[in-house]
Each structure stands twice: as C-alpha cells, then as structure tokens.
Amino acid sequence: MPLEIRVIPCLSDNYAVLLHDPLTEATAVVDVPEATPVLEALDREGWDLTHILITHHHSDHVDGVLAVKAQYGATVVGPKAEADGIPGIDVQVVDGDPVAVGSLIGRVMETPGHTAGHVVYIFGEERLLFSGDTLFVMGCGRPIECDPPVLWQSLQRLRALPDDFSVYCGHEYTVANGRFALSVDPDNGALRGRVAEAEAARREGKPTIPALFGDERLTNPFLRADDPDMAERLGLAGADPAAVFTELRARKNVFRG
C-alpha cells in the first residue's frame, strides 16, 4: 500500500509533515513547530503517532514536541550534535544512521550550515527528502551557526539526489525565494514558470511543497553556485564556487523584491 503524507501549516509560515505507513500503521511527524495543528491532523486522520523526526533545534521546529509526545508517547529522533536543544529526545542520530518508521526505512544526512548540527531525512525507496531549513523551494536556509561555505558543502551533498525525489521543506518561503532567484537569473524560463505557479498556489491558499528535486536543480540559484554563468552574472567570473554562494546568500539576506 502506498504511504500517505500530509502537509500541516503551522505558525505563520512553518510546515510540519506527517508520514504514514499503511502497512504497519506507523506514523511520523517531521518537526513540530506547534502542537495543536499536528494533534488536530492526527485526530482527523485517525493515525497514532509513533515517531517525531527533528531536523534542528530552533524553537519554530521543536516547540510542540513535548505536548505531542505526551499525547502519543512517540519516539523523538534528532541530531546528536543538537540533542541539548531538542526537548524529549530519545534517539540521537548522526550521518548515515538508519531511521525506521514502520516498514519505511530512511537515513540521516548531516547538513550543517543553517545550524551546526542540522540533519535531513532521506527515504530512498519512497523518493522523499525532508530538508528542514537546509534546502527550501528555490532557496536555502540562512547560515546562522556556520559560515556560508559550510552550507554550500551541505547543498552539494544534497545535489547528488536523483531528480525524482520530492522535497518537503520547513517553511513557506517559495514566492520570496523565487523572486530573488529571478533577480540573479532573469533569463531562466523554467524559473519564471515556477514563480508564476507558486504565486498562483499561494493566492489560493495552497502550499508550494513538495517540489521535485529536478526542478530545484534547474531553478534554485543556491544549488548552482559552481555554474560559470551564475558567477559571471554576479560579477564573479572565475571565482571559487564557495565565494559565489557566499555572494548569493548575502544578496538574498538584503533582498526586498
């Protein structure tokens, strides 16, 4: 039986994501920005939460963990490097560790940058990436606890994923990300089309996740810092890709388009 996924809007622009295995009735939630929307979704679906998968320690990803755990007794999984900041953590994971949700077997990839211990969860057979705040649709997280080149290295690791992976990220930043992407890649027809689709979806109140990784490869400027054309457009022809990425991130930080 195919797995079931539900995207749950939380706070002003966060997402939690439910992952349900019909074969075993196991259910995981990826990040818990607040408890109420997650509990309401579980009640609506009639699912029993068994796992809480945390990508990083920021409060807008963990504030609802204890309340949800108290309701269901779910096992809290999170990065070992940030265990002190993750309430109720039961299982501390590092790069390459397996994570089982019923019959669904994922693995952990460490992607430092936004935070020093950030992880993502990859379910290869199901073609799923839960990217937290490392990779957004047409964007990436702000490097807060690491220098930008560290995040660039993490994105290069993610870039090895196949095009048919579905990306579930932690925030609804797509329209703003797309408008910034157009400012540095204005002649990209695929990008213009994606921005228009995102704007239409948001006008209708629909989420813009998931996204296909192949579309990200074509339109996300932060995945293309080693593209000579991107470097040239930024006035950095011949520069190291890490420097190009750093410039992209600096421009995004101040972009108000």
C-alpha positions as a Python dict, from the first residue, in 0.01 Angstrom:
ca = {
    (1, 'M'): (0, 0, 0),
    (2, 'P'): (135, 347, -80),
    (3, 'L'): (246, 572, 201),
    (4, 'E'): (37, 875, 290),
    (5, 'I'): (172, 1225, 351),
    (6, 'R'): (2, 1531, 496),
    (7, 'V'): (148, 1883, 497),
    (8, 'I'): (45, 2077, 808),
    (9, 'P'): (76, 2458, 812),
    (10, 'C'): (197, 2587, 1150),
    (11, 'L'): (272, 2929, 1299),
    (12, 'S'): (295, 3198, 1029),
    (13, 'D'): (495, 3013, 763),
    (14, 'N'): (621, 2681, 903),
    (15, 'Y'): (531, 2329, 797),
    (16, 'A'): (516, 2001, 985),
    (17, 'V'): (480, 1691, 769),
    (18, 'L'): (307, 1365, 861),
    (19, 'L'): (437, 1043, 706),
    (20, 'H'): (208, 740, 745),
    (21, 'D'): (287, 378, 663),
    (22, 'P'): (-46, 198, 598),
    (23, 'L'): (125, -141, 612),
    (24, 'T'): (219, -108, 981),
    (25, 'E'): (10, 195, 1084),
    (26, 'A'): (330, 369, 1198),
    (27, 'T'): (324, 747, 1162),
    (28, 'A'): (600, 1006, 1190),
    (29, 'V'): (591, 1383, 1200),
    (30, 'V'): (887, 1581, 1072),
    (31, 'D'): (937, 1881, 1303),
    (32, 'V'): (670, 2015, 1540),
    (33, 'P'): (658, 2396, 1526),
    (34, 'E'): (344, 2393, 1744),
    (35, 'A'): (137, 2113, 1887),
    (36, 'T'): (-225, 2199, 1808),
    (37, 'P'): (-225, 2173, 1427),
    (38, 'V'): (-32, 1846, 1444),
    (39, 'L'): (-265, 1695, 1705),
    (40, 'E'): (-570, 1808, 1507),
    (41, 'A'): (-435, 1650, 1188),
    (42, 'L'): (-360, 1320, 1362),
    (43, 'D'): (-709, 1316, 1511),
    (44, 'R'): (-864, 1396, 1176),
    (45, 'E'): (-677, 1112, 1005),
    (46, 'G'): (-716, 867, 1291),
    (47, 'W'): (-342, 799, 1295),
    (48, 'D'): (-137, 702, 1601),
    (49, 'L'): (190, 895, 1610),
    (50, 'T'): (491, 668, 1666),
    (51, 'H'): (789, 891, 1572),
    (52, 'I'): (889, 1257, 1585),
    (53, 'L'): (1176, 1336, 1350),
    (54, 'I'): (1353, 1665, 1425),
    (55, 'T'): (1584, 1838, 1177),
    (56, 'H'): (1736, 2101, 1408),
    (57, 'H'): (1698, 2271, 1743),
    (58, 'H'): (1536, 2605, 1653),
    (59, 'S'): (1225, 2678, 1854),
    (60, 'D'): (999, 2706, 1548),
    (61, 'H'): (1074, 2339, 1480),
    (62, 'V'): (1060, 2192, 1831),
    (63, 'D'): (821, 2399, 2043),
    (64, 'G'): (537, 2149, 2009),
    (65, 'V'): (742, 1835, 2068),
    (66, 'L'): (669, 1776, 2436),
    (67, 'A'): (294, 1826, 2405),
    (68, 'V'): (271, 1589, 2110),
    (69, 'K'): (496, 1334, 2275),
    (70, 'A'): (286, 1348, 2590),
    (71, 'Q'): (-28, 1272, 2388),
    (72, 'Y'): (110, 978, 2192),
    (73, 'G'): (431, 862, 2363),
    (74, 'A'): (611, 889, 2027),
    (75, 'T'): (985, 834, 2000),
    (76, 'V'): (1172, 1162, 1942),
    (77, 'V'): (1462, 1136, 1697),
    (78, 'G'): (1704, 1423, 1640),
    (79, 'P'): (2063, 1517, 1565),
    (80, 'K'): (2315, 1414, 1828),
    (81, 'A'): (2502, 1741, 1784),
    (82, 'E'): (2194, 1938, 1894),
    (83, 'A'): (2049, 1696, 2147),
    (84, 'D'): (2071, 1950, 2430),
    (85, 'G'): (1832, 2178, 2241),
    (86, 'I'): (1572, 1918, 2143),
    (87, 'P'): (1311, 1856, 2414),
    (88, 'G'): (1225, 1497, 2492),
    (89, 'I'): (1484, 1347, 2258),
    (90, 'D'): (1507, 967, 2278),
    (91, 'V'): (1730, 873, 1986),
    (92, 'Q'): (2034, 1078, 1885),
    (93, 'V'): (2136, 1029, 1523),
    (94, 'V'): (2444, 1107, 1315),
    (95, 'D'): (2530, 1099, 948),
    (96, 'G'): (2432, 773, 780),
    (97, 'D'): (2217, 637, 1062),
    (98, 'P'): (1902, 449, 956),
    (99, 'V'): (1560, 569, 1071),
    (100, 'A'): (1267, 327, 1053),
    (101, 'V'): (904, 436, 1050),
    (102, 'G'): (724, 104, 1033),
    (103, 'S'): (831, -53, 705),
    (104, 'L'): (969, 277, 574),
    (105, 'I'): (1346, 291, 609),
    (106, 'G'): (1514, 630, 585),
    (107, 'R'): (1862, 755, 656),
    (108, 'V'): (2010, 1061, 817),
    (109, 'M'): (2233, 1307, 637),
    (110, 'E'): (2412, 1577, 832),
    (111, 'T'): (2375, 1912, 655),
    (112, 'P'): (2538, 2178, 874),
    (113, 'G'): (2501, 2540, 775),
    (114, 'H'): (2174, 2685, 897),
    (115, 'T'): (2262, 2532, 1233),
    (116, 'A'): (2582, 2348, 1317),
    (117, 'G'): (2409, 2013, 1370),
    (118, 'H'): (2123, 2025, 1119),
    (119, 'V'): (2018, 1693, 966),
    (120, 'V'): (1782, 1593, 688),
    (121, 'Y'): (1589, 1267, 647),
    (122, 'I'): (1607, 1076, 319),
    (123, 'F'): (1371, 791, 232),
    (124, 'G'): (1529, 649, -80),
    (125, 'E'): (1274, 386, -182),
    (126, 'E'): (991, 637, -143),
    (127, 'R'): (1194, 915, -315),
    (128, 'L'): (1147, 1161, -28),
    (129, 'L'): (1368, 1431, 120),
    (130, 'F'): (1267, 1612, 438),
    (131, 'S'): (1507, 1904, 422),
    (132, 'G'): (1412, 2120, 719),
    (133, 'D'): (1578, 2459, 680),
    (134, 'T'): (1876, 2345, 472),
    (135, 'L'): (1704, 2349, 134),
    (136, 'F'): (1389, 2545, 53),
    (137, 'V'): (1192, 2553, -270),
    (138, 'M'): (1406, 2779, -491),
    (139, 'G'): (1611, 2880, -187),
    (140, 'C'): (1814, 2771, 112),
    (141, 'G'): (1838, 2849, 480),
    (142, 'R'): (2028, 3140, 622),
    (143, 'P'): (2367, 3025, 754),
    (144, 'I'): (2331, 3121, 1119),
    (145, 'E'): (2569, 2897, 1311),
    (146, 'C'): (2820, 2827, 1033),
    (147, 'D'): (2994, 3022, 760),
    (148, 'P'): (2823, 3016, 418),
    (149, 'P'): (3075, 2776, 259),
    (150, 'V'): (2971, 2510, 512),
    (151, 'L'): (2612, 2531, 389),
    (152, 'W'): (2734, 2520, 30),
    (153, 'Q'): (2911, 2191, 105),
    (154, 'S'): (2588, 2053, 251),
    (155, 'L'): (2390, 2157, -56),
    (156, 'Q'): (2644, 1988, -278),
    (157, 'R'): (2578, 1664, -91),
    (158, 'L'): (2204, 1703, -143),
    (159, 'R'): (2258, 1780, -508),
    (160, 'A'): (2358, 1418, -561),
    (161, 'L'): (1998, 1308, -506),
    (162, 'P'): (1801, 1196, -813),
    (163, 'D'): (1567, 1433, -992),
    (164, 'D'): (1253, 1238, -898),
    (165, 'F'): (1288, 1298, -523),
    (166, 'S'): (1010, 1505, -364),
    (167, 'V'): (1139, 1781, -138),
    (168, 'Y'): (946, 1871, 178),
    (169, 'C'): (1100, 2173, 347),
    (170, 'G'): (1022, 2351, 672),
    (171, 'H'): (887, 2688, 556),
    (172, 'E'): (660, 2850, 300),
    (173, 'Y'): (918, 3088, 154),
    (174, 'T'): (873, 2989, -209),
    (175, 'V'): (738, 3310, -363),
    (176, 'A'): (1002, 3529, -197),
    (177, 'N'): (1273, 3280, -289),
    (178, 'G'): (1156, 3268, -648),
    (179, 'R'): (1152, 3644, -683),
    (180, 'F'): (1507, 3661, -552),
    (181, 'A'): (1612, 3384, -790),
    (182, 'L'): (1476, 3587, -1080),
    (183, 'S'): (1687, 3883, -971),
    (184, 'V'): (2005, 3680, -1027),
    (185, 'D'): (1880, 3453, -1308),
    (186, 'P'): (1630, 3664, -1506),
    (187, 'D'): (1652, 3471, -1833),
    (188, 'N'): (1564, 3132, -1684),
    (189, 'G'): (1232, 3035, -1842),
    (190, 'A'): (1179, 2737, -1613),
    (191, 'L'): (1228, 2966, -1315),
    (192, 'R'): (974, 3220, -1442),
    (193, 'G'): (722, 2941, -1483),
    (194, 'R'): (779, 2807, -1132),
    (195, 'V'): (744, 3152, -975),
    (196, 'A'): (415, 3206, -1156),
    (197, 'E'): (288, 2867, -1037),
    (198, 'A'): (392, 2942, -679),
    (199, 'E'): (221, 3281, -681),
    (200, 'A'): (-99, 3122, -810),
    (201, 'A'): (-86, 2848, -546),
    (202, 'R'): (-40, 3097, -265),
    (203, 'R'): (-328, 3313, -388),
    (204, 'E'): (-544, 3002, -348),
    (205, 'G'): (-400, 2928, -4),
    (206, 'K'): (-225, 2611, -121),
    (207, 'P'): (122, 2501, -8),
    (208, 'T'): (404, 2503, -260),
    (209, 'I'): (557, 2184, -125),
    (210, 'P'): (653, 1927, -222),
    (211, 'A'): (886, 2020, -506),
    (212, 'L'): (1072, 1786, -738),
    (213, 'F'): (1445, 1789, -692),
    (214, 'G'): (1495, 1803, -1069),
    (215, 'D'): (1307, 2135, -1076),
    (216, 'E'): (1528, 2262, -794),
    (217, 'R'): (1837, 2165, -987),
    (218, 'L'): (1721, 2385, -1277),
    (219, 'T'): (1588, 2685, -1087),
    (220, 'N'): (1742, 2712, -740),
    (221, 'P'): (2038, 2951, -765),
    (222, 'F'): (2189, 2821, -441),
    (223, 'L'): (2238, 2479, -599),
    (224, 'R'): (2424, 2637, -892),
    (225, 'A'): (2700, 2838, -730),
    (226, 'D'): (2951, 2641, -938),
    (227, 'D'): (2777, 2733, -1265),
    (228, 'P'): (3012, 2969, -1456),
    (229, 'D'): (2713, 3160, -1595),
    (230, 'M'): (2586, 3230, -1243),
    (231, 'A'): (2929, 3351, -1134),
    (232, 'E'): (2952, 3580, -1435),
    (233, 'R'): (2609, 3732, -1369),
    (234, 'L'): (2724, 3817, -1016),
    (235, 'G'): (3043, 3980, -1144),
    (236, 'L'): (3249, 3691, -1005),
    (237, 'A'): (3369, 3516, -1321),
    (238, 'G'): (3631, 3258, -1232),
    (239, 'A'): (3569, 3283, -858),
    (240, 'D'): (3558, 2984, -628),
    (241, 'P'): (3202, 2844, -605),
    (242, 'A'): (3207, 2895, -228),
    (243, 'A'): (3263, 3267, -287),
    (244, 'V'): (2979, 3273, -540),
    (245, 'F'): (2750, 3100, -291),
    (246, 'T'): (2852, 3348, -20),
    (247, 'E'): (2764, 3638, -250),
    (248, 'L'): (2428, 3483, -340),
    (249, 'R'): (2343, 3436, 25),
    (250, 'A'): (2449, 3793, 110),
    (251, 'R'): (2226, 3931, -165),
    (252, 'K'): (1933, 3721, -51),
    (253, 'N'): (1974, 3850, 305),
    (254, 'V'): (1906, 4207, 190),
    (255, 'F'): (1667, 4137, -97),
    (256, 'R'): (1331, 4313, -71),
    (257, 'G'): (1180, 4242, -411),
}
